Amino acid sequence: QCEGYFAWPHLSMVDTSVANEECVGPSSEAAGKASGCEGCPNQKACAEGEGRKEDPDIPVIRQRLADVQHKVLVLSGKGGVGKSTMAAQLAFSLAARGLRVGLLDVDICGPSIPQMLGLRGQTVHQSASGWSPVYVMQPASDGSDDDVELGVMSIGFMLPNEDDAVIWR
């Protein structure tokens, strides 16, 4: 099972996947001090306030996303329900309307977007402004000569082998 290291809204680096069942949450004032915290591997980090500290990358991310007018998040608490399929179809539908669309595949447990879109083996490129997405073209469904272009980023593009595990350090 793939669970996160993040506690919204602070996006801290406390590993919530190993927390005790009675966890009060890493962003709580009682974190690390409540009786349910006893024996938790995160107890010391939570007691020191690590869960309440904002990730230092958040201001940079906010600044870079400031020009993105609309952001849509497709998520579910269950695997295999069609999140990637839904996200890809929605992205292509919006792009077909002439909108500038990017699809970000953040599934670190099994990034499937590269395979779904026929982009296996593609890689992202480093540029002066960061990573450049991989673009996929699709013929317009209305018979016009205007191809639909979709910018795609996936952790799958950054793995040396598509079956490699994603390990964050």
N, C-alpha and C positions, 0 to 999 in steps of 0.2 A: 504494500500500500504506500502511496506517495503522499506525504503530508508536508506542509510548509514550515519554514523557519521564521515566518513573519507574524506579527501581531498588529493588526490594523487598529488605529490609523498611523501608528508610529513606524511601522515597518522595521522592527528591531531584529537583531540577530540572536534571539533566544530560540532554541530548538523546541518548539511546542509539540513536536511529534513524540517526544519522550517524556512529556509532563505527566504527573500523577493524574489519576482520574478526577480527583477533587480539586484540581488546579483552579485558582481564582483568576488566572490570566496574568501574563507577564506585564501588562500595562496597569494593573491594579495597584493601588497604594499598599495593599496587604500582601503583594507578591513577595514570596520568599519568607514571609513571616507568619502566614496563616498555618493552622494545624495541618491542613491538607498538603502543605508544601514539604512536610517532613520526609526526608529520604529521596526527594526529587533531584535528579542530576542538575537541574537548573536553579536549585534553591539559592546558591550563593550569587549567581548572576542576577536573579530576580531581586533578591534582597538589596543588592547594590544599585538597583534601578536601571539595569541594562535594558529591560523591557520597555521602559518609559523614554529611553533616548531615541531620538530620531536618527535614522540611517543618514549619514552625511551625504549620500548621493541623491537624496530626495529633492533638494532644491535644484540641482542640475537637471534631474528628470522633469520636474515641473516646468523649468525654463524651456527645455527642448520640446515639450508637448504643448506649450502655450499657443503655438500657431496651428495646432490640430483642432479644428472647429468642433468635430463630433467624435466621440470615442464610444465604441460599443464593446461590451465585455460579454462573451458567451461562456458560461460556466455551469457546472453542476457538481454535486458532491459525489457523483457516481461515475465510474468509467464505462465506456462502451455505449453511451446514449446518443452519440451523434454530434457532439460539440464541434469537432473539427469539420465535419461535413456541413453543419449549419453555418459555421463561421465562413467557410470557403464559398458556399452558395450565396450567402448574404453579401460578401465582399464582391464577388463577380456581378451580382445583381446591381449593386450600387455603382460599380465601375461602368457597367453597361449603360447607365443613365448619364454617363459623361462626367461623373465625379472622380476626383483624384482619391484613390483608395489604397490603403496599405493593410496588409494582413500580418499580424504578429502572432506567431505560434509559440506560446510559452509553456507548452506541455513538456516538462523535463522528464516525465516518466515514459514517454514514448511519442516523440514528435512525429506526427503522421502527415503533416501538410506537405512536406517535400514529395512524399510518395503520391499523395492524392492529386497533386498538381503536375506530376510528371517532371519534377525538379530534382530528383535524386542525383547525387553527384555534383550538384552546383555548390558554389561557395560564395560567401559574402566577401566583399573587398573592403579593405581599410582605406579611408580617404582622409583628407585634412579635417573634414567635419564629422568624422566618425565612420561607422560601418555603412556601406552602400547596400541596399537590398537587392535581391534577385528579382528580376521582372519576368512575368509570364504574360504571354499574349494569347488572346482567344478571339477568333473571328466574331464579328458582331452578329447577333441572332436575328437582326432585322433585315439582313441581306445587304446592308450598306458596306462601303469599303472601309469604314472606321473600325479598326481592331480595338478590342477592350484590353487595356493594360492594367496589370495589378502588381504592385510592389509587395514582395513577400520577405519576411525575416523569420527565421526559425533556428532554434538551438540545433536542430538537425543538420543545418548547413555548416556548423562549426565542429562537428564531431569527425575525427579522423576516419572512423568506420561507422556505418549507420547502426550497427548493433552495439556500439560502445555505450557504456553507462555514463551518465552525466554526474560528475563529481565536482561539487563546489568547494572551494577552499577560501 
